[in-house]
């Protein structure tokens, strides 16, 4: 079953809105991440370079899971721990339920990188490099007609 980019974003947004810890979700370029007007912890999805072999898309994303860092750094350990666990929840949901979504999370070697202050001085969390394998038939039938 083919899935669209919109369905992927909508699915992840729905999962995040139902997650008890996640307070916000958005997507776009990393430069569009608005840390001042967001609720935390949040998930921000950045589409990355992907491949299409005519049968499958390998859609790549950076999934940024972030929280606010207190000025005195008192919550540094808790925020790092919580954002890692939240990211793992998202990955586990798609890992275990690929039949429900119509695409497969590439389970081989998900790279997880920590950051402190990368998006502004008071954010902290993890970036999960994920890849979804999505069926693609390369036909014009799914092109909207005018």
N, C-alpha and C positions, 0 to 999 in steps of 0.2 A: 504494500500500500504506500503510495507516494504521500509525502508530507511537504508542507510549504514552510518557508521561513517564518511567515506569520503564525502558523500553528505552533512552531517551536517556541517562539517568544510568548505566545498566549499561554501555552502549557506551563512554562517555567514561571510566568507571572502568577498563574493560578496556584501552583504549588507553594510559591513564596507567600502568597496572601493567606494560605491556610496553615503555614508553619507557625508555631507558637512563639518563636524567638524573632523571626525576621519581621522587621517593621517597615521595610521599603524595598521596592524593586524598580529598576529602570534598565535601559539598554541604550547603546549608541557607541560613539567613539569615546575613548578614555578622556579626551579633552572636554567632553560634554558632561562628565561626572560632576554634579553639583553637590558638593559636600556641605555647603552652608544651609541649604533649604531641605535637606533630606532627614528622614527619620532612621535611627540606627537601632540595631545592626541592620545592614542592607546588603542586597546582592545587586551587582551591576554587571551586565553581560555585554562584552565587546566582541562583535563578529571579527574574525581574523581571516587571513588568507586560507582559502579552501580549495579542494580539487573536485573535478567532475570527470569521470572516465566514460560517460555515456550510459552507464548502468547504475552507478552509485555516486552520490555526493559524499565527500568527507567534509562536513561542515565543522570548521574549527572555531572555537570561542575562547576568550579569556573570561573566566567567571571570577569577578572580584568580590570577595566577601569582606566587608569592612565595618568597623565600629569607630566610635569617637575615643580618642586618647585624652585622658585628663592631663591638664597642664603639668601637674606634679608627677605624672607617669604612674600614679598609684594603681591604676587599673590595667597596666600593660600586660601582665601575665594572664589575668582573667580574660581580657579582650582577645589576646592571641589564641588562647585556648577555646573560647566560645566561637570565634569566627572559623577556626579549623573544624570544630564539630558541626557547625552549621553547613559548611561546604561539604563535609562528608555526608550529611543528611541528604543534600541535594543529589550528590553523586550516587548514593545508595538507592535513592528513589528511582533513578533512571536505569541504574545497573540491574536492579531486581525486577523491573516492570517493563522491559522493552516491548513486549507483546501489546501492552496497553497503549503505548505511544506511537508505534509504527516506525520507530527508528531505534538504532542500537548505539549505545554509548560504547566507544572504543575503550575497553578495559585495560589495555596494555600500556602501562607506564604513564599514568596521568601525572604530569609534573605539577607540583604544588610549591609555590614560592612565597616566602613571608615578605611583608613590607611594613615599614614604619614611616609615616609622613610622606609617602610618595605622591599622594593626591592633594593633600594640604598638610599643614604642620601638625594637625591633630587627628589624623586617621591612622588606623592600624589594622592589619588583617592578613589575608592570604589571597593569592591569585592561583586559580586552578585552570590549567590548560587542558581543555576537553575537546574531544572530537566525536561528532555524531555521524554515524553511517546511515544514509537515507537513500532509499530506492529512487532512481531517476531513469525514466525511459527515453528522454530526449526526443519528444515528439511535439508537434505543434498543436495537438488537441487541447492542451491545457492553457494555450495562449488566449487571452480574452479577445473576442471578436468585436470589431467596431460597428 
